[in-house]
Amino acid sequence: MKTFVPPLLSLLVTVSNVCGEDSVRPGRFVVEPPTLICLGFEWDIAGDDNRNARVDVSYRESGKGEWKAALPLLRMGGERVTRIGHSTPTEYVDYTVPHKFAGSILDLKPDTAYEVRLTMKDPDGVQGEAVQSQKVRTRAVPKAAEGGRVLHVYPPDWKGKKQEPAFTGLYQAYYGAGGGDWSAVWGRKVRPGDTILVHAGLYKADRLKYDNALSLPFDGTYLLTVKATADKPIVIKGAGDGEVVFDGDNCAQLFNVMGAAYHIFDGLTVRNAEIAFLAGLKDVVGATGLTVRNCRIEDVGEAVVSQYAGSKDFYIADNVMLGRLERDRIGTRWPQLKSYNAVKVYGTGHVVCHNAIAFFFDGVTVCTHGMPTPGQEAVSIDFYNNDIHVVGDNCIEADGGVHNIRVMRNRVANSVGGALSAQPIFGGPAYFIRNVVYHANHSGFKFHSEPAGVLVYHNTVVVENNLRHSYSNAHFRNNLFLGTDAPDMGILVVANKTPYSTYDYNGYRPNQNAANQYLWDGKSYASLAELKKATGQESHGVEVDFNVFENLRSYDPAKPHVVYHSRDLDFGLRRGSKAVDAGVRLPNVNDNFNDRAPDLGACEIGKEIHVYGPRWLSGKPFYK
């Protein structure tokens, strides 16, 4: 069994530029905002013109046990990301990635202190401090403060006994607000550390009535602006005595939290609004520390949205989010936008995990923000263990991400466009790890607008992988790409912009209806053997078929509108198949593999199946 050190650094161009500088000079070092389970780092450099420097990473819990290896940081710099006149003549993106290293340590424990050691190496010499030793703590799962007040909210038609202090509607408890003009008179605000328990019932204001019982203004929006803290958040939570329904009466925004900090919404049903939670506008203002969990958000245009670069530390977890697109068929590529995004974020430190999402145009996305502004980039963002079903375009978009965008262990099915998108990435790395993709009418991955810095490891993709647009600094390992016999589509289309992109240890199921299976930088190859001989890539790659699985077959590409239910699909491998033990060791990605070597694809034989969607749902259907 071989251990793979990703050739992000070791197999790069090695010819020296006689007029340049081959030794490396370390510069600014950045510890990015931690998430619950990941840490991210950036290290600027100068020199290293022959691109043979590397940064090794090791870590351990503070003061505990042996040091463990993580993936080396990704070497980047000089890659050009462009999108000029793509959709309109005025559209303009032209960005050159600065020279640096960046990367993550993955799948750590929340609220845990770690020691991290990063070591820069270069055969030509390191001119400066070569080792960074850091102590960094992962973020804790948000929770209510101890000792805070408990306020009780009841619907206008509540008939039972009330616990004190009692309020009719959320606005009364949050602001002490009155009706009519007095809804804007906030004389008794909620305090940081308070918990507002919302009791069962329907909270739907007659918002066109001047003096409605819920004290809401004419637009029907709950404008929440109190600044709480991470250790003393404001919690707005279902009381546990029945379903709590906030109905927006088709308002534009139901909860506007752009000016708020550290609010937790827990166990609510939110419905009938264009935007359920508006958390930030580009170049205006945005929330900090927003948590939305264990909620059911349905009949909305968008569920949670922030496009503000200063937004940070969101935790959007264990929710069911249902849009307004068709449910029983996959529609056309550009449907009428009855629903747009389930979740869209920009900024730093966001976690979007364990959500069940269906019937939106896009599922979970990074805001397509334009060229990065120093100090305002999208970095350290995690999308993992989401279950995404029937979307009008892309299931997950890392689009607009700059460094350390982590897309891991998601299950996505039934997309009209490319299922997993990087349009673009401004340097990376963007990690795509252990995702499963089934039935994407366009492609498994969408690498448009020349993304730079994508790491694609251990994914199972049942669709032809049509990557016709060019991209740079990309590295593929231990994936399974299975063709569906769609007419005239090969299993792999690659358009490299950089000679140091690498592909190996992947499995491919050729498309039986295409003459040329592999299109590589404009040249066609009928077999993987031909590709290996001509390019030197995929020296350990294998051709496979659906018999590598215990019980999985292709969908019918001739019926693009048919909906398949992921919960009925088994992506587990068959023992003894060509995909078993056919991978390569990736530190911190597949450390706990069984037998001789890691298996290909998202699922390792003998390991627990990933939990997709809300943990409280226990795999049950999340929509009727």
Secondary structure, 3 states (H helix, E strand, C coil): CCECCCHHHHCCCCCCCCCCCCCEEEEEEEECCCCCCCEEEEEEEEECCCCCCEEEEEEEECCCCCCEEECCCEEECCCEEEEECCCCCCCEEEEECCCEEEEEECCCCCCCEEEEEEEEECCCCECCCCEEEEEEECCCCCCCCCCCCEEEEECCCCCCCCCCCEEECHHHHHHCCCCHHHHHCCCCCCCCCCEEEECCEEECCCCCCCCCCCCCCCCCCEECCCECCCCCCEEEEECCCCCEEEEEEEEEEEEECCCCECEEEECCEEEEEEEEEEEEECCCEECECCEEECCEEEEEEEEEEECCCCCECCEEECCEEECCCCCCCCCCCCCCCCCCEEEEECCECCEEECCEEEEECEEEEECCCCCCCCCCCCEEEEEECCEEEEECCCCEECCCECEEEEEECCEEEEECCCCEECCCEEEEEEEEECCEEEEECCCCEECCCCCEEEEEECCEEECCEECCCCEEEEEEECCEEECCCCCCCCCEEECECCCCCEEECCEEECCCCCCCCEEECCEEECCHHHHHHHHCCCCCCEECCHHHECCCCCCCCCCCCCCCCHHHCCCCECCCCCCCCCCCECCCCCCCCCCCCCCCCCCCCCCCCCCCCCCCCCCCCCCC
